[in-house]
């Protein structure tokens, strides 16, 4: 699947995880250029209408939910000719709550309650729309980088018009047994209380690092949920207060009617506990025991009603006995004997079935990584295990048709007959035709050209007298070199002609707009401060660096610009006439008027220049003085 484009839009990049019915991949949406998560139905289920019905209903259930704590569904698609059915979801960068608990052991009450609060917000949104999740567990809760909860995988949810998403006709129960409410274990209809029960189990696990019910088989775990009183979290973690115990005990009540009526009620109690108040639902007494029926009766409900025909036969016999009580007592004795035989057969068959399931031999998973696929299948077969190829991908070191990875990992004990999931190598992925020639292209054109064939680009920059800025000067590896997909190509990008230092001109007295136009041509940056001054508005009063300072393109020049004053200025012109020598002269023009004595012009001019300069003054008259190289060369009075 890696590299495959679903629906002409979603390019599969890598595998994120797998569940019983589907595999989840990270993909890139080529239309919007964003990361998404794609859930693909396993191919062995793609031709099973029952599983397709589950898969489509998941999309229907989740697509109608929009909440900050629920993973959004973006798209649904199918490619029947390839047996591909998929759901496109929001990609959440983070880790599952299960991973956090495994790493931390247990969480602080504050963090556990905060996570639970967000889970309950998500559930309240779903419940308000008639959607029951039915599989709340830490694996289906993602914590993003901002510690925001995202609830995912509504795969066995109950949608408003779709009914219960469970294969009731086949007798299978769907859900995670360690988090399953008692009524789910019995295979009975469920309501939103099952989600609150599972949330209580998750809260217990966050606070203690353990599950409330543990046993050596899934059936026995389910029976403990049905029969065994809920444990108190404070027995595992004495630091917990009584309030949290009461909330968990109410969430884990065997009778759904004794649990919280909705997610918001449980949230309010948790908030009250964290404030130091007693929960509104406090005072709930512990249930001493759950269902006390025979194990075989409950196991029939958990694993499907295998003995419904025998049970209905028993009821029919009893009915016939009552309706025909006028017959001879001898006939009644035969009926009782038959009933006892049927009952013994039911109990015996159930006991044998449970014993046979529980006593499947356990074997350690052998190592098959790097073996040829045919050899790996033989090794697994010798151990009584089965092989399932779930993915194939290119690998730089492992040859084609050899095993890259396996799940479960080597050494893990599993029951005989279990499926071992294998990822097979397609060998190195060589780029057809070698590295493309990108010299002379722009940076963007080169990157697109390389990415189109599966290569990556890294850049360095330098000045170049002939290659225009932003275009590629050179590449390593060179054009046509045989490389593998994912190879990084080093690209040298031109910065254009290297700028040469130059002497800074003078800008005092000039309009700021004209100065900025000049800066743009020279490649200079500006920093402007506006002040009140004895200059008309928008005229440059001072500059830093001074006239004649060597600067280069990209340097920043600080300018003081006049905001004007309350006086009215008079405008006039003076003529600057310079001698032939020296060849470059620093010229200054100063004005003395009723406002102040100030320099109104300063610049570098060539020898022999004659230039008209506009000056401004305040009052009826002003004295103007012209200096070259610090020597007074002319003066005048302006009126």
N, C-alpha and C positions, 0 to 999 in steps of 0.2 A: 504493500500500500504506500510506502514512502515514495514521494515524488508523484503519485497519482493525483489527478485533478478531478474532483467530484463535481458533477453538474457544470463542468467547464468553468468553475469559479473558485473552488476551495482546494488549494494545493496542500496535500498531506506532507507534514514536515517530520514529525516524530511521534512515537507512541507515548501516551501519558499514563495509561492504566487499562485495566480490563475488569469486567464483571461477568456474571454468569451468562448473560444474554448478549453482551456487546463489548466492543473495544473502543476506547476513547483516544483520539489522536489530537495533537496540536496541528493546526492548519493556518494558512494565510489566505484571507479573502483577497483575490486578485483585483476585484472591483474597487473595494474601499481601502485596500492595503492595510489591513489590520489583522491581528492574531485572533483566532477563534478556536473553540474546542468542538470537535466533530465526533459524535457517538455513532458508530457503525454496527449494525446488527451482525452477529456472527453468521457466516455463510451457511452453517449447518442448520440454522433456524430460519433462513430466508425463504425456504419453500414450505414452511410449516405455518398454515394460516392462523393457528392459535397464537404463535409467537409474533407474527406480523400484526395481529390485532392488538396484542399488548404494546408493541413498539409504536404503532400509530396512535394509540390512546394516550401513551406517555406524552407525545408531542401535543395532542389536543389538550391534555390536562395542564401541561406546563406553559404552553403558549399563551394561555389566557391570564397568566399571573404576571403582574408587574410590581415589584417591590425591591427596595435596596438590599434586602437580605435574602433574595431568591435569585439564583442564576437565571438570566434571561435566555429565552429561546429565540434565535434570529431567523431560522429557516428550517424547512423540512424537505427532503428530496429522496428520490429513488431512481435506481438504474436497474430495472428488472432483468434486462438481458445479461447483466453482470452479477445478478443476485446481490445488489448493494442497496441497502435501505439505511438512511442516515438522518440525524438531527444535528443542526448547527446551533451551538450555544455560545454565550459569552465566555471568553477565556479569563479565568481568574488566576492571577499570579499569587501563589501562596502555598500553604500546606494544609493537609487535612487535620481535623481535630484529633484523629486517631494518632497521627504522627507526633503531635504536640504532647499528648498524654504519654505516649511511649517514651518520649525524650525526657519530659519533666517528672514523670511518676504521678504527681497529683498537682492540681492548680490551687492557687489561693482562693478563699471564698469569694473575694471581690471579683477576680477574673472569671471564675466559674459562673457566678451569678450574671455577670455582664454578658458572657457568651450565651447563657441560657435565655436571658432577656431578649437577645436578638433572634435566637431560634424561635422563641414563642411569638415574636412579632411577625416572622415569616409565616408561621403556622396559622396565626389568626387571619392573615390576609388570605391564605389558601382556603381555610375553613369557611370564611365569609363567602367564598365563591363556590362552595360545595365540593372542594377538592381535598381528599384525605391522602396524606403522603404514604402511610403504611410501612415505611422502612426508615424511620429516623434512627440514625446511628452515627458515631463519630466519623466513619469513612465517608458519609454523605454530607459532611459539614466542612466547608473550606474556610480557612481564616486567611484573609489577604494581608498585604504588607502593612495596612493601616489598622490591623486587628479588627476588621469588619467581618462579620459572619455572612457566609453565602451558603444557603441550603440548596442542594442539587439532587438530581436523580429522582424524579417523580415517576419512576418506571413501573411501579405497581400501585399508582395512585387510583383513587376512585373519583371519576369525573362526574359532573352533574347529571348528564344524560347517558353516560356510557356504562353505568353500573359498576360493579366491583371488578377491578382488574386482577383477577385471580383465576386460574384454570380450574374452576369448580367442577367441570365435567370430567376432568382427568383425576381429580382428587388431590392435586398438588397444592401445597401451601407455599405462598411466596412471601419472603420477608427474612429478616436476620434473627435467628432463634434467640440470641442472647438479649435482644431488645424487644422481644415479641410479647404483646399483651396476652393474658390468659385466653381471651375470647378468640384471638388470632390463632393460638396454638390448637384450639378446638376446631378451627376451620369454619367458624360461624361468621355471620355478617358483622361488620365493624363500623364504628362511627368515629368521630373526631377524638373520642377518649383514648383510642389506641395510640395516637400520636403523642398525647400528653403522658401516657404511661411510658412510652419509649423515651420521651424527653426526661422523665424522672430517672430512668436508668442511666442516661447520658450524664445527668447532673451528679448522680451517685458516683459514677466512674471518674468524673473530673475531680471530685472532692477527695476520693480515696485512692485513685489509681487502680481500682479493682472493679470487677463486675459483681452485682449483688447475687447472681446465681451462676455457679460453675458446676460442671459435671463432666463425666468422661464420654458423653455422647450427646448429639443434638436433641435426641428424644428425651433424655433425662433432664437436660436443661429446660426444655419446654414443660416437662412435668413439674419441675420445681417452680416455674412461673405460675402454674395452675394451682399447686397444692401448698407450697412452702410459704410461711409468713415472710413478709418483706423485712430484710435486716435494716438496722439503723446505721446510718453513715458514721455517726459518732463512735460506734464500737470500733471502727477501723481508724478513724481520725478523731481522737478525743478533743482536739482543739476546736471542733465545730460546735456551734451553739445549738440549743434545743430547737430554735425556730427553723433552721434548715432541715433538721430531722423531721419536723412535722410536715413541711412542704413535700419532702421526698416521700414520706409515708402515705400522704394523701394521693400523690401522683401514682404510687405503686399499689393502690388498693385493688384487690382482686375483683371486686364488684364495680363495674363502670359507673354505677350510680353514686358511689362513694368518692369518686375522683372529682377533679375540678371540672366545672361545666364547660369552660372554654379556656383558651390560652391566656386571655387577658386577666382572668381571675388568678391564675397561677403567677403571672407577672406581678400583679399587685401584691400578692403575699410575699414574693421574693423581695420586692422593694421595701415592704414593711419590715421584714427581717433585717435587711441591711441598714435600715434606720434605727434598729434597736427595738422596734415595736413587735407585738405578737401578731402572727398572721391571722387574717380574718377567718380563715378556715381552721384555726387552731383548736386543740382539744380533741382531735380525731383519735379514737382508740385504735390500737393495733388489732388487725384481724388475726385471730389465733390460728386459723388454718384455711386453706382454700378447698378445692374440690376433693372430697374424700372417697371418690369412687375407686373401683379396682383399676389397676394400672392398665390392664388390657382394654378397658372401656375408653379411657382417655387416649391411649395410643391409637385406637381406631379413629378417633376424631382428628388427631394430629396428623396422621399419615394417610388420611382418606378413609371413607367408610367402606372398608373392604368387606365387612360382614353385615352390610345392610340387609342383604337377602335373608341371611340366617336370622337376624334380629326381627325383621318383619314377619318371618315364618313363625317365630316364637309368639309374637303378639297375635297372629292370626289363630294359632292353636289355642291360646288362652281365650280368645273371643268365642271360638267354636265350643270350647268347654262350657262357657257360661250359658251360651244360647241353647245347648243341648243337654242341660243338667238333668233332664227327665230320663235319659238313657240309663241302662244298667251300670252299676258301680264298676263292673269289670271293664267296661269300655273306658271309663274315666281313668282307671289305673293304667291302661295302655297309653292314654294321652300323656299322663305324667311321666311315664317311662320315656316316651319319645321326646318330651321337652327336656328331660335330664340329659339324654344322649346329644341332642342338638346343642345344649348349653356347654356340655363337656367338649364337643367338637370345636365350638367357637373359641373357648378359652384355650384349648390346646393349640389350635391353629395360630391364634394371636401370639401365644407364648413362643411357639416355634419360629414365627416370623421375626419377632423381636430378637430372639436368641441368634437367629441366622444373620440378621443385619448387624448386630453388635459384635459378633465373633468373626467378622471378615479379617483375615490375616493382615498384619501390618508389615510393610517392607520399607527399607531406607531407599530414597531416590538415588540412583546411580548417576555418576558424572557422564554426560554425553557431549559437553561443549567441545568444539573443534573436531568431533567425529563426523564422518560422512553421514548424510541423512539415513541411508539404508542401514549403516552400522548402528546408528543411534536407535533406530526402530527395533533392530534385533536385540540390542542390549536391554531396552525397556521391556520387550516382550519376554525375555528370559526372567525378568523380575516380576512378571505378571502385571505390567503397566502398559498403557497405550500412549501412542504419540499423536500429537495434533500440531500441525504447522499453522501458526497464527499470523506469521509475517515473514517477509523476505526483504532484505535490504543489502545494499552494497557495503563491503568492508575492505579496508585497505590491507589487512594482514591475513584474514581467514579466507581460504580458497572458496570458490563457488561450490554450492551444494553441501557445505559443511555447517555445523551448528554454531551460531553466535552466542545464544543464551537459552536458558531453560527456566521454567517456572512450574512447580516449586524447585528451589535450589537443591544442589546435591546434598545428601545426608539427611534431608528432612523426612521424618517417618510419615508414610501415607498408607491408606488401605489399598490392597491389591485391586486392580481394575481401574485405578484413577487415571485420568487423562493428564499427561505431561505436555505443557505447551512449549513449543520450540520456535525460535526465530532462526531462519536459514540465511546463509550468506549468498549473495549474488556475485561475490568477488569484487575486485576494484572496479570503480566506475571511471573508465578512461574517456576523456573528451574527444569526440570524433573530430578529426582534422587538426587537433592540437590547439594551442592558444591562438585566438584571433589577433589580427594586427589592429592595434588601437592608437598607434603613434599618429599625432596630428589631430585626433578627435578632441572634443571638449571633455572636461572631467565627467559631466553627466552622460554624454554619449558613450564614453569608454566604460563607465560603470554598468550601463544598461547592456552593452555588447557582451561584457564578461558575465553578468548575471544570467543572461539568456542561455548560456551554455553551462551554467553551474559553477562558475568561478567567482572568487571574491577579489576585491581591490583594496590596496593600501596605498597611501599617497605621501609623497614628499615634494617640496617646492624649491625652486631656485630661479634666479634671474636668467634670462636668455635674450640675446640681441636680435634673434631672428624669429623665434617661435612666439606667437601672440600669447598674451596673458590668458591663463585658463585652459590652454591646450597641452596635450601630452607630448613631452620631449622624448621620453624613452620608456621601455617596459622590460621587466625581468620576471619570468622567462620570456624569451623573444618569440616572435610570430612562428607558429607551427610546432613549437615544442610539445611533445607528448606528455600530458599531465593527467592526474586524476581529478574527478569532480570534487569541488571544495578547496582546490589549491588557491593560495593567495598570490595574486600578481602585483608586483611592486610597480607603481606608476610614478614617473617624475613629471611634475606639472610646472609649466612656465609661469613665472611671476611677471613676465614682460621685461622690457629694458630696465636695467638698474638705474634708479634716479640719481642724478649728480647734485651735490650741494650747490647752492647759489646764494648770493647776497640778498637779504631781505630789503624790500623797498619800504618807503615811509608812507603811512596812510593817515597821518594826523590831518584833520580838516576835511577829509573826503567823506562822502555819503556812505553809510554802512552797506547799502545794497550794492554799490559799485565795488566796494572792497570785497564782499563775499563772492561776487562774480569773478574777481581776480583770483581769489583763493581757490575757487573750483578749478580754474585752468591750471593753476600751479600745483594742485593736489594737497593744499594746506588745510588743516582743520582750524576751527575758531572757538574761542571761549569769550563770551561777551558779558560785560557788566555795564549796566546803565546807571548814570549819576547825573545830578544837576550840575551844570557847568556854564561858563561864559561862552558858550557856543550855541548856535541854533540847534534845534532837535535833530537827532539822527546823524550828527557829525561825529567823527572819531576824534576823541580828546587826547588819548595816549595809547601806546602799544608796547607790548613786551613779547619778544626781544626788541632791542633798538634797531634803528636803521643800520644796514650794513652787516648785520649778524649773519653768519652762514647757517642756512637751514636746508632741509630736504623735504621732498614730498612725504606727507603723512605727519609732519610736525604740527603742533598746536600753537597758535598765536593768540595771546590774550589781548583783547581790545576793550577800552573804556569808551562808551558811547554816550553822548549828551542827551539828557532828557529835556534840555532847554531851561529857560528861566522866565521871570516875570517881565523882563525888558524886551523892547523891540529892536532887532538888529538891522543895521544898514549894510547893503552889499556893494562892493566895489572891486576893481581889478588893479593889479600891479604887474609890471613887466620885469622879468628876471633876465638880465643879459650877462652871460658868463664869458670870461676870457678863454682862449684856446687851451691853455695849460692851467692846472693839470688836466689829464684826459678824463678823469672822473672826479667830481667835486660834490661834497656834502653841502647842501644849500638849506638854509633856515630862513623863515619869514616870521617876524614877531610884530604884534600890534600892541600899542599903548593907547588906551582910551579911558573913559570914566569908570569902566568896570574893573579893569585889571591890566597887568602887563603879562602877555601870554604868547607862546609860540603857536602859530596857526598853520604852518607848513614846514615839513622837513622831509627831504628825500635826496637820493643820489642822482645827479644829472651829469650827462657828458659835457666836457669842455666845449665852449663855443655855442652852447644852447641859448636860445631866446624863447621864453615861455611866459604866457599869461597865467596868472594865479588869482583865483577869486578869494577875497578876504572879507571878513565881517567885523563890524565894530558897533559899539554902543555909545550913544550920545551924539553931539553935533559934529564932532571931528575926531580923527585918530592919527597918530604917528605910526608909520610903517617902516621897519628896518629890515634890510636884506643882507644876509651874511653868506659868504662862501668860504669853506674850510676855516670857519671861526673868525673871519675878517669882514668888517662892515664894508660892503661894496656899493650900497645905495640906500637912500631913504627918501620918504615923501610924507606929505600931510594930505589926508583924504577928508573931504567934507561932504 
